[in-house]
């Protein structure tokens, strides 16, 4: 028998549990004005760490602003912003060791920036040029960096969740003092991979943090139309793992929760689920129009809880930041992003031969035949392809 059965309280009359039986509190440290709640316990943070977090916030805001504009101009094909969710992503990443492995969904480019991804590298990926680590074979914002322990993003929802369990199991078997962290939205938690991944992690006792960004919408579907239970946190309890729900717009709450979650995962070789209650201030993607499913009043309400502004105000209260320094940083990154954008968009795309590499140790005869046929096709219809594709 399991512990859940042998240690259970017994009753002698029918007594059902319902969704309201489990009360899950929300951890809050910072108030909207940048002051700390009375009796709140702060995370481990000093001025150096705070400034790095703030710098990443500003860069991410600028990158989102500039590249969404570039998409609207037709310079890149697709974009997704992190706007409104920076505290969830940056606050959690700041709690990690550089050797911890990040498995992201597609809105966590702020985590990659925190790890050291350069502006040039961001641009090369989004323009799919010959300097792109992915050799031009991914959509924009589908980043990856082996050097920064950031696994390449895949578009299908939730595939990274069971993979994170496997990564964490590998780290455990190698006796490494590192964990895996897996980001996903509450919409992805409706996929079967979510349940398989969490159950496997709990049964195999793997050191992994499952980090759910509950931003209220799976594209256009609100949470009340997605599930009936008590959010995503209740599912962690159901799978027998340590679980916490935090204010996802509170940088200090997210940092504190993730610091302790990481320590627990390492010491106990056990998974942890964090549900961050947040909100995406922008559209789901550059292909989405949120005015069709949410109101301006709703957006304005959440703008009052802007995570970047809240954290900046806290730093100002600490004497670690001032408004002019903050404004200067925005100017610096706007110039830098625009400058690197202009360079990256002029760099040629990768040579067409790369298209069959990295699948097998050596391209198979079938792949070589298909490549030859593709080159023949491009030469026959050159007007239908970019000039760079003509490098055949």
ABEGO torsion letter per residue (X at the ends): XBAAAAABBBBABBBBBBAAABBBBBBBABBAAGBBBBGBBBBBBBAAAAAAAAAAAAAAAAAAAAAAAAAAAGABABBBBABGAAAAAAAAAAABBAABBBBBBAAAAAAAAAAGBBAAAAAAAAAGBAABAAGGABBBGBBBBAAAGBBBBBABBGAAAAAAAAAAAAAAAAGBBBBBBBBBBAAAAABAAAAAAAAAAAAAGBBBBBBBBBAGBBGABBAAAABABBEAAAAAAAAGBBBBBBBAABAAAAAAAAAAAAAAAAAAGBBBBBBBBBBBABBABAABBAAAABBAAAAAAAAAABAAAAAAAAAAAAGABBAAAAAAAAAAAAAAAAAAAAAAAABBBBBAAAAABGABABBBAAAAAAAAAAAAAAAABAAABBAAAABX
